[in-house]
Amino acid sequence: MRLMGIMLLGAGLLLVGLGGFEKVLIYAARAQNINDVYTLKDLTPDYIWNITNITLVGGIVIAEPHAQRNRHRPDL
């Protein structure tokens, strides 16, 4: 059971990192045309921007309960 919690925590952190990395890639693809995040959101189609948000939030939802549970256990 403890191993499964650690695996879910790792998977959640991986998704959080992936969501952030996707946003960096979107910015890097259009860096020469963009001065702020609002311009980036206007140039990027909504369905692509939503994929990065869903990945980021999904990772937080998966990782957060396991991070909280493991924080209060002194035997870890």
C-alpha positions in Angstrom: 0.0 0.0 0.0 2.8 2.4 0.8 4.5 1.6 -2.5 1.3 2.4 -4.4 1.1 5.8 -2.6 4.7 6.6 -3.6 4.0 5.5 -7.2 0.9 7.8 -7.4 2.9 10.6 -5.9 5.6 10.1 -8.5 3.0 9.9 -11.3 1.3 13.1 -10.1 4.6 15.0 -9.9 5.5 13.7 -13.4 2.2 15.1 -14.7 2.8 18.4 -13.0 6.2 18.6 -14.6 4.8 17.6 -18.0 2.1 20.3 -17.8 4.7 22.9 -17.1 7.0 21.6 -19.8 4.1 21.8 -22.3 3.6 25.4 -21.5 7.3 26.1 -22.0 7.2 24.4 -25.4 4.3 26.4 -26.5 6.1 29.6 -25.5 9.3 28.5 -27.2 7.5 27.8 -30.4 6.3 31.4 -30.6 8.9 33.3 -28.5 9.7 35.7 -31.3 6.1 37.0 -31.5 5.2 37.2 -27.8 5.7 39.8 -25.1 3.3 38.5 -22.4 1.2 35.6 -21.4 -2.0 37.1 -22.7 -0.7 37.3 -26.2 0.5 33.7 -25.9 -3.0 32.6 -24.9 -4.5 34.6 -27.8 -2.2 32.9 -30.3 -2.6 29.4 -29.0 -5.8 27.5 -29.8 -8.0 26.9 -26.7 -8.0 23.1 -27.0 -4.2 23.0 -26.9 -4.0 25.4 -23.9 -6.7 23.3 -22.1 -4.6 20.2 -22.6 -1.8 21.7 -20.7 -4.1 22.9 -17.9 -5.8 19.5 -17.6 -2.4 17.8 -17.4 -1.2 20.3 -14.7 -4.3 20.1 -12.6 -4.6 16.3 -13.0 -1.1 15.9 -11.6 -1.9 18.1 -8.6 -5.0 16.1 -7.9 -3.1 12.9 -8.0 -0.1 14.0 -6.1 -1.6 16.2 -3.3 -3.4 13.6 -1.2 -0.4 11.3 -1.2 2.0 14.1 -0.4 -0.2 15.2 2.6 -0.5 11.6 3.8 3.2 10.9 3.7 4.1 14.2 5.3 2.5 13.3 8.7 4.0 9.8 8.9 7.2 9.8 11.1 8.2 6.3 9.9 9.1 7.4 6.3 
